[in-house]
Amino acid sequence: MRRGGQHARATRGASRPPPLDDSPALQAIWHVVCTIPRGRAATYGAVARAAGFPGRARQAGYALRVAPAALKLPWHRVVGAGGRIVFARSSRAHQEQARRLRSEGVRVTEGRLERGALTDLT
C-alpha cells in the first residue's frame, strides 16, 4: 500500500489548478507569439513586455513550454537575449529551431540570429 507522497496529497480534496487555457497571462503571451511575423524573431523579454509582463521573460518561456500543441504556436520565433537560441547546441530542440528559422529566411550562425531578424513588438 502506498503511503503519503504526491498521490495521497492529490486525492485528499486538494483543488486542481485551473486549466492552462483559462490563464489570461498565458493567453496573452500566446497571442503575442502569434503576432511575430514570418522571417522575424523576438526575445522572450520582448514577448513578455508586449503581453504586459515586463521583466518576466521566464514566464514567456514557461508559457511556450506548456502551450497545447493544438495551438501550433510559432515557438521557433522566440529566442534569448541578443538573438541566441537558448537550447543546448547539441540538442534536438536547438537544431529544430535553427532549421525552422532558416526555412523562413533567417540567417542563423553558431546559434545566433542576424541582428536584423529581431523585431520590436512594442
C-alpha positions in Angstrom: 0.0 0.0 0.0 1.3 3.4 -0.9 1.6 5.9 1.9 2.0 9.7 1.7 3.6 11.1 -1.3 2.2 13.1 -4.1 -0.6 10.7 -5.0 -2.0 10.8 -1.5 -1.9 14.6 -1.4 -3.6 14.8 -4.7 -6.6 12.7 -3.6 -7.2 14.4 -0.3 -9.6 17.1 -1.6 -6.9 19.3 -3.0 -8.2 21.7 -5.5 -6.9 21.3 -9.0 -5.2 24.3 -10.7 -7.4 25.9 -13.5 -6.8 24.5 -17.0 -4.0 26.3 -18.7 -6.4 27.6 -21.4 -8.1 29.7 -18.6 -5.0 31.6 -17.7 -5.2 35.2 -19.0 -1.4 35.6 -18.7 -0.6 32.5 -20.8 -3.2 33.5 -23.3 -1.7 37.0 -23.6 1.8 35.6 -24.2 0.5 33.0 -26.7 -1.3 35.8 -28.6 1.9 37.9 -28.8 3.9 35.0 -30.1 1.3 34.5 -32.9 1.9 38.2 -34.0 5.6 37.7 -34.7 5.9 37.8 -38.5 7.3 35.0 -40.5 11.0 35.6 -41.1 11.4 37.6 -37.9 12.0 36.7 -34.2 11.6 38.3 -30.8 13.3 37.7 -27.5 11.5 36.2 -24.5 11.8 39.5 -22.8 10.2 41.4 -25.7 7.3 38.9 -25.8 6.7 39.3 -22.0 6.8 43.1 -22.3 4.3 43.1 -25.2 2.0 40.8 -23.3 2.0 43.3 -20.4 4.5 41.5 -18.2 7.8 43.5 -18.3 10.7 41.7 -16.6 9.0 38.3 -16.9 11.0 36.7 -19.7 10.9 33.4 -17.8 7.1 33.5 -17.8 7.2 33.7 -21.6 9.4 30.7 -21.7 7.1 28.8 -19.4 4.1 29.8 -21.5 5.7 28.3 -24.6 6.7 25.1 -22.7 3.1 24.4 -21.5 1.3 25.6 -24.6 -1.0 22.9 -26.1 0.3 21.5 -29.3 -3.1 22.2 -30.9 -2.3 25.9 -30.8 0.6 25.4 -33.3 2.4 28.4 -31.9 5.4 29.6 -33.9 7.6 28.9 -30.8 10.8 28.9 -33.0 10.4 32.7 -33.5 11.2 33.3 -29.8 14.9 33.5 -28.8 17.0 34.5 -25.9 18.6 37.9 -25.3 20.9 39.1 -28.0 19.2 36.8 -30.5 20.6 33.5 -29.4 18.9 30.1 -29.4 18.7 29.1 -25.7 18.7 25.4 -26.2 22.0 23.5 -25.9 23.7 23.5 -29.2 23.8 19.7 -29.4 20.1 19.3 -28.6 17.4 18.3 -31.0 15.4 21.4 -30.0 18.3 23.7 -30.9 18.6 22.1 -34.3 14.9 22.2 -34.9 14.6 25.8 -34.0 17.5 26.8 -36.3 16.1 24.7 -39.1 12.7 26.4 -38.8 14.1 29.9 -38.7 16.3 29.2 -41.7 13.3 27.8 -43.6 11.8 31.3 -43.1 14.9 33.0 -44.4 16.5 33.9 -41.1 20.3 33.6 -41.1 21.5 31.6 -38.0 25.2 31.4 -37.4 26.6 29.5 -34.4 23.3 29.6 -32.6 22.7 33.4 -33.1 20.3 35.1 -35.4 21.3 38.0 -37.6 20.6 41.3 -35.7 18.1 42.4 -38.4 15.9 39.4 -37.8 14.8 40.6 -34.3 11.6 42.6 -34.2 10.4 45.0 -31.6 6.9 44.1 -30.5 6.0 47.3 -28.7 
